[in-house]
Amino acid sequence: MFVSDNSLSAAVNFMIERLSKVYPAGEIQSIVKNYFYYQHGFSASDLILKSDNKLSESDLLHINDSVKRLVQKEPLAYIIGKSEFYGLNLDLNSNVLIPRPETEELVAWVLEEGAQVSVIADLCTGSGCIALALKSKLKSAEVLGVDISKEVLEVAYKNGLKNQLEVKWKQLDVLAEEEFSLALSSYAEKIDVIVSNPPYVLESDKEDMDANVLDFEPKLALFVPDDQALKFYESIIFHAQYLLKENGKIYFEIHENFADETVSLLQREGFEFTEVKKDLQGKNRMIKACRRQF
């Protein structure tokens, strides 16, 4: 047996000991806490107060398998199939990106618009985290989530059901201008807010990325060619020109090194009042702009 006994404390110690070869201490604490919370419902205090609780053989086998995967740098969110975002519990698989804290900051910025927002479109929605978080706070708003992948939208749809939030999901390619325009023609000049966290990581950035991202998260949702760094932004801005209401706003999560270029692109295409916002790490991570009045 790989643990001294089947107690919770033995399982916790086993995880800490094995993971210490790969992860820093602070990260291990987070992994262990989140594993037992999502997999078994134990809070951080339960890990101490209920240390003598007995785990089943299947529980221990899952822990052993999970540790093996964690040692290979597979993200915990994919192992347990769950993550939390803006107070929502989301189901995940390797078809979708794991939601990031900086994307929560983007949601918070959009929510500053307040209750006057009636129609929102989340383009490149992925797990649906942005669309669902906005719907959870703006109950009366109509929210649309768009992604190119059927498999991705299946995850988003299930997350909507799980959280009892109604979002309209559409499978569309934002880069296919004619097809996209035709499919959303009924929304022309009816959308108050477009928000997007599109692929923006450069291919050349791969050499500096951790294995837990590079080896496991979906490349389709991450990378763009170095010579087409803004291709998704260009297409989304094109669509925004006819989808947004007059004075409607667009919000982007961006590559920290392309803030100036994205601002220039927005201004060149008729948007004004552009604003760049830093994330909690001090990086240029978000942009807001307003469709020009005519």
C-alpha positions as CSV (number, residue, x, y, z in Angstrom):
1,M,0.0,0.0,0.0
2,F,1.4,3.5,-0.9
3,V,0.0,5.1,2.3
4,S,0.6,4.1,5.9
5,D,-3.2,3.7,6.5
6,N,-6.5,4.9,4.9
7,S,-6.9,8.0,7.0
8,L,-7.3,11.4,5.6
9,S,-4.1,12.6,7.2
10,A,-2.1,9.8,5.6
11,A,-3.5,10.7,2.2
12,V,-2.7,14.4,2.7
13,N,0.9,13.5,3.8
14,F,1.3,11.2,0.8
15,M,0.3,14.0,-1.6
16,I,2.6,16.6,0.0
17,E,5.6,14.2,0.1
18,R,5.2,13.2,-3.6
19,L,4.4,16.7,-4.9
20,S,7.3,18.3,-3.0
21,K,9.6,16.9,-5.7
22,V,7.9,19.0,-8.4
23,Y,6.1,22.0,-6.9
24,P,6.9,24.8,-4.5
25,A,5.4,24.6,-1.0
26,G,2.8,27.3,-1.5
27,E,1.5,25.7,-4.7
28,I,1.3,22.2,-3.0
29,Q,-0.9,23.7,-0.2
30,S,-3.2,25.1,-2.8
31,I,-3.3,21.8,-4.8
32,V,-4.0,19.6,-1.8
33,K,-6.7,22.0,-0.4
34,N,-8.5,22.2,-3.8
35,Y,-8.2,18.5,-4.5
36,F,-9.9,17.5,-1.2
37,Y,-12.5,20.3,-1.4
38,Y,-13.6,19.5,-5.0
39,Q,-13.2,15.7,-4.8
40,H,-14.4,15.0,-1.3
41,G,-16.0,18.2,0.0
42,F,-13.5,18.8,2.8
43,S,-12.7,22.4,3.7
44,A,-9.2,23.5,4.7
45,S,-10.1,23.2,8.4
46,D,-11.6,19.7,7.8
47,L,-8.1,18.5,6.7
48,I,-7.1,19.1,10.3
49,L,-10.3,18.5,12.3
50,K,-11.2,15.3,10.4
51,S,-7.7,14.0,9.9
52,D,-8.7,10.6,11.2
53,N,-11.6,10.1,8.8
54,K,-11.2,6.9,6.7
55,L,-11.1,6.9,3.0
56,S,-12.3,4.1,0.8
57,E,-10.0,2.0,-1.4
58,S,-11.4,3.7,-4.5
59,D,-10.7,7.1,-2.9
60,L,-7.1,6.1,-2.3
61,L,-6.6,4.8,-5.8
62,H,-7.9,8.1,-7.2
63,I,-5.5,10.0,-5.0
64,N,-2.6,7.8,-6.2
65,D,-3.6,8.3,-9.9
66,S,-4.1,12.0,-9.4
67,V,-0.6,12.4,-7.8
68,K,1.0,10.6,-10.8
69,R,-0.7,13.0,-13.2
70,L,0.2,16.0,-11.1
71,V,3.8,15.0,-11.1
72,Q,3.6,15.1,-14.9
73,K,2.4,18.7,-14.5
74,E,-1.2,18.0,-15.6
75,P,-3.3,20.8,-14.1
76,L,-5.5,19.8,-11.2
77,A,-8.5,21.4,-12.8
78,Y,-8.4,18.8,-15.6
79,I,-7.8,15.9,-13.2
80,I,-10.8,16.7,-11.0
81,G,-12.8,18.2,-14.0
82,K,-13.7,21.3,-12.0
83,S,-12.8,24.9,-11.4
84,E,-14.3,28.0,-9.8
85,F,-14.8,31.3,-11.6
86,Y,-16.4,34.5,-10.2
87,G,-18.3,32.4,-7.6
88,L,-19.5,29.8,-10.1
89,N,-18.5,26.1,-10.0
90,L,-17.6,25.1,-13.5
91,D,-17.0,21.7,-15.1
92,L,-13.9,21.5,-17.3
93,N,-12.1,19.1,-19.6
94,S,-9.1,19.5,-21.8
95,N,-11.1,21.0,-24.7
96,V,-11.3,24.3,-22.8
97,L,-8.9,26.7,-21.1
98,I,-8.8,26.8,-17.4
99,P,-10.3,30.2,-16.3
100,R,-7.7,32.6,-15.0
101,P,-8.0,35.2,-12.2
102,E,-7.2,38.0,-14.6
103,T,-10.3,37.1,-16.6
104,E,-12.3,37.6,-13.5
105,E,-10.9,41.1,-13.5
106,L,-12.2,41.6,-17.0
107,V,-15.7,40.4,-15.9
108,A,-15.6,42.9,-13.0
109,W,-14.8,45.7,-15.4
110,V,-17.7,44.9,-17.6
111,L,-20.0,44.7,-14.6
112,E,-19.2,48.4,-13.9
113,E,-21.6,49.1,-16.8
114,G,-24.4,48.2,-14.4
115,A,-28.0,47.2,-14.9
116,Q,-28.5,49.3,-18.1
117,V,-26.9,46.5,-20.2
118,S,-29.5,44.4,-21.9
119,V,-27.6,42.4,-24.6
120,I,-24.1,41.0,-24.2
121,A,-22.1,38.8,-26.6
122,D,-19.1,36.8,-25.4
123,L,-17.0,35.8,-28.4
124,C,-14.5,32.9,-28.1
125,T,-16.5,31.8,-25.0
126,G,-14.6,28.6,-24.2
127,S,-16.0,27.1,-21.0
128,G,-18.5,29.9,-20.9
129,C,-17.0,31.4,-17.8
130,I,-17.3,35.0,-18.9
131,A,-20.8,34.7,-20.3
132,L,-22.1,32.8,-17.3
133,A,-20.4,35.1,-14.8
134,L,-22.0,38.1,-16.4
135,K,-25.4,36.4,-16.6
136,S,-25.2,35.5,-12.9
137,K,-24.9,39.2,-12.0
138,L,-27.1,40.7,-14.8
139,K,-30.1,38.4,-14.6
140,S,-32.3,40.4,-17.0
141,A,-29.7,40.7,-19.7
142,E,-29.7,38.5,-22.8
143,V,-26.3,36.8,-23.0
144,L,-24.9,35.2,-26.1
145,G,-21.8,32.9,-26.1
146,V,-20.0,32.1,-29.3
147,D,-17.2,29.6,-30.1
148,I,-15.9,27.7,-33.1
149,S,-15.8,24.3,-31.4
150,K,-18.8,22.0,-30.8
151,E,-16.9,20.2,-28.1
152,V,-16.2,23.5,-26.3
153,L,-19.8,24.6,-26.5
154,E,-20.9,21.3,-25.0
155,V,-18.9,22.2,-21.9
156,A,-20.3,25.7,-21.8
157,Y,-23.9,24.4,-22.2
158,K,-23.5,22.0,-19.4
159,N,-22.0,24.7,-17.2
160,G,-25.1,26.8,-17.9
161,L,-27.4,24.0,-16.8
162,K,-25.2,23.3,-13.7
163,N,-25.5,26.9,-12.6
164,Q,-29.1,27.4,-13.7
165,L,-28.1,30.3,-16.0
166,E,-29.7,30.8,-19.4
167,V,-27.2,31.8,-22.1
168,K,-27.7,31.4,-25.9
169,W,-24.8,29.4,-27.3
170,K,-23.8,29.5,-31.0
171,Q,-21.2,27.6,-32.9
172,L,-19.5,30.2,-35.2
173,D,-16.1,31.1,-36.4
174,V,-15.3,34.8,-35.7
175,L,-12.7,34.7,-38.4
176,A,-15.3,33.7,-41.0
177,E,-16.6,37.2,-41.7
178,E,-19.5,36.5,-44.1
179,E,-20.8,33.4,-42.3
180,F,-20.6,35.1,-38.9
181,S,-22.3,38.3,-40.1
182,L,-25.1,36.3,-41.7
183,A,-25.7,34.1,-38.6
184,L,-25.9,37.1,-36.2
185,S,-27.7,39.5,-38.6
186,S,-30.7,39.6,-36.2
187,Y,-28.4,41.2,-33.6
188,A,-27.3,44.1,-35.8
189,E,-27.0,47.3,-33.7
190,K,-28.7,45.6,-30.7
191,I,-25.7,44.5,-28.6
192,D,-24.7,46.8,-25.6
193,V,-21.4,45.0,-24.8
194,I,-19.1,42.7,-26.7
195,V,-16.5,41.0,-24.5
196,S,-13.8,38.6,-25.6
197,N,-10.8,36.7,-24.4
198,P,-9.6,35.4,-27.7
199,P,-6.4,33.4,-28.5
200,Y,-3.5,35.9,-28.2
201,V,-0.4,34.0,-27.1
202,L,2.4,34.1,-29.8
203,E,3.9,30.9,-31.1
204,S,7.3,32.3,-30.0
205,D,6.1,32.6,-26.4
206,K,6.0,28.8,-26.1
207,E,9.6,28.6,-25.1
208,D,8.8,30.6,-21.9
209,M,5.7,28.7,-21.0
210,D,5.2,26.1,-18.2
211,A,4.6,22.5,-19.1
212,N,1.2,22.5,-17.3
213,V,-0.1,25.0,-19.9
214,L,1.9,24.0,-23.0
215,D,1.4,20.2,-22.7
216,F,-2.2,20.1,-21.6
217,E,-4.3,23.2,-22.4
218,P,-5.9,23.4,-25.9
219,K,-3.6,25.1,-28.4
220,L,-6.5,26.3,-30.5
221,A,-7.6,28.5,-27.7
222,L,-4.2,29.9,-26.9
223,F,-1.9,30.5,-29.9
224,V,-1.7,32.8,-32.8
225,P,1.1,33.1,-35.4
226,D,3.7,35.7,-34.6
227,D,3.0,37.6,-37.8
228,Q,-0.8,37.6,-37.1
229,A,-0.8,38.6,-33.4
230,L,-4.0,40.7,-33.7
231,K,-6.0,38.6,-36.1
232,F,-8.8,37.7,-33.7
233,Y,-9.1,41.3,-32.5
234,E,-9.3,42.5,-36.1
235,S,-12.2,40.2,-36.9
236,I,-14.0,40.9,-33.6
237,I,-13.7,44.7,-34.1
238,F,-15.0,44.2,-37.7
239,H,-18.1,42.4,-36.3
240,A,-18.5,44.9,-33.5
241,Q,-19.0,47.8,-35.9
242,Y,-22.4,46.5,-37.0
243,L,-23.4,44.4,-33.9
244,L,-22.9,47.1,-31.3
245,K,-25.5,49.7,-30.5
246,E,-24.4,53.3,-30.9
247,N,-22.2,54.0,-27.8
248,G,-21.9,50.2,-27.3
249,K,-18.7,49.0,-25.7
250,I,-16.1,46.4,-26.5
251,Y,-13.9,44.7,-23.8
252,F,-10.9,42.6,-24.6
253,E,-8.4,40.6,-22.6
254,I,-5.1,41.2,-24.4
255,H,-1.4,40.2,-24.7
256,E,0.5,42.5,-22.4
257,N,2.9,43.5,-25.2
258,F,0.3,44.5,-27.7
259,A,-1.7,47.1,-25.8
260,D,-0.6,50.0,-28.0
261,E,-1.2,48.1,-31.2
262,T,-4.7,47.1,-30.1
263,V,-5.6,50.6,-29.1
264,S,-4.4,51.9,-32.5
265,L,-6.5,49.2,-34.2
266,L,-9.6,50.2,-32.3
267,Q,-9.2,53.9,-33.0
268,R,-8.4,53.3,-36.7
269,E,-11.7,51.4,-37.0
270,G,-13.8,54.1,-35.4
271,F,-13.8,53.4,-31.7
272,E,-13.2,56.0,-29.1
273,F,-12.6,56.5,-25.4
274,T,-10.2,53.6,-25.4
275,E,-8.8,52.7,-22.0
276,V,-6.1,50.2,-21.1
277,K,-6.3,48.5,-17.6
278,K,-3.6,46.6,-15.8
279,D,-4.3,43.3,-14.0
280,L,-3.3,42.7,-10.4
281,Q,0.2,41.7,-11.6
282,G,0.7,45.2,-13.1
283,K,0.5,44.0,-16.7
284,N,-1.5,45.6,-19.5
285,R,-4.2,43.0,-19.7
286,M,-7.5,44.6,-20.7
287,I,-8.9,47.2,-23.1
288,K,-12.2,48.9,-23.2
289,A,-13.5,51.1,-26.1
290,C,-16.8,52.7,-27.2
291,R,-18.4,52.6,-30.7
292,R,-18.3,56.1,-32.1
293,Q,-21.5,58.0,-32.2
294,F,-22.8,58.8,-35.7
